[in-house]
Amino acid sequence: MPKILVVEDDGDLLYLYGTVLTRRGYGIEPVKRSADALLHLTNEPFDLIILDIGMPDISGLRILEFTHGDARLKQIPVIVVSANEQNASSARAWGVQHFFVKPVKMQDLVTLVDRLLQSSGGETGQT
């Protein structure tokens, strides 16, 4: 089962993403703090990251910087979700190709998640 790290400080959105993606058969690791995301990325394999840039403790851009600096993590597809469209250029500077402005249409997010995980062969084998 592909595993997705969902980094979102809005509890309602975190619940919504988790519920919808779990029903699609994905394993979800929901975190509300960037510091927790960094810990999980250091210790666990993931097949995809859904990342809010505007986090209260550490900017999501720092997570992108962290993943970009690690050859293993750099290969993980990242979908950035942000309330601020201006964050798109900053995210793209770190190699992000997939950016949604909140509010996100869940069907669009799910379609992209399915496509990214199918194109990577489901699971990346990072276990």
N, C-alpha and C positions, 0 to 999 in steps of 0.2 A: 504494500500500500504506500503510495507516495506521501511524503510528509512535508507539510507546509508550516513555516514559521510566520505567524501573523502578529505584526507589531503595530498596535493601535491603542491610544490612550482613552478613546471614547468607549466606555464599557458596552453601550448599546450596539455600536458598530462591531466591536470585537465579538459579541455574542452572535450577531447576525451573520458575519463572515464565517464564524465557526460552525454555526448550525447549518447553513447552506452548503458549505464545503464538506462537512462531515457526511451529510446526506448524499453527496456525490461520491462518497467512498474514499475521501482523503483523510489522512491523519493530520490533526491540527494541533499545533503548540501555540496557544494564545498568550501573548505577553502585553502588559500595559506600560512597561517601562523599558527604555532603550538599554539600560544597564542589564536587565534580565535577558534581553535579546542577545547582547554580546556574550553573556555567559552561556546561553544555549548554543550559539554559533561556535563557540570554542569547544564545547563538549559533545555535541550531537550532530548527526548528519541530517541535512534537509535537502529536499528536491526543488523547493521554491520558497521565495520570501515575498510576503505582501507587507509593505512598509509605509507607514505614515511618516512624513518628513517632520511635521510639527509636533514633536514629542516634548513633554514638559521637563524631563530630566536631562537628556542628551539629544541633540538634533539627530534626526534620521540620516542627515548627511554624514554624520560621524560613523554611522553604521555602514553606509556605502563606502566610506574611506577605509574602514576596517576590513570589509569583505574584499575590496579592490586590492588590498595589500597582501592577501593570502591566496596563493595559487589554487588551492582547493575550493575556497569560498567564492572566488572570482567567477567560477564556472556555474554557480547557482543563479538561475534566472530570478530577477527582481521585478516586481510590479510595485510602483510607487503610487500611493494615493495621498492627495494633499488638498486641503481647502484653498491653498494659495497656488494659483496657476504659475506664478513667477518662480516657484520651486522647480518647475520642469527643466529649465536650462541648467540649474545647478545639479539636478539629478542626472541629466544627460552627460554632463561633464565627467561623471563617474561611470559612464557606460550604460546607464539605464535606458532601455528602449521602450518601456511600457509605463505610461503615466496616465492616471485618471484624476480628474478634478472632482472633489466631493460636491454634491452627492453623487455617488456612483450608482449606475444602473447595474443591479446584481447580475442580470443576465449577461451583460457585457463582460463583467469581471469573471464570471464562471466560464464563459466561452473562451476567454483568453487563458485562464488557468488550465482548462482542458487541453487547449492547443499546445501550450508550452510543455505540459507534462507528457503529452502524447509524442511530441516531437523529440523530447529527450529520452524517449523509450520508457516512460512511466517512472521508474525509480532510477536514480543515478548510481545506485550501488555504492553509496558512501557509508555503508554500515560497518 
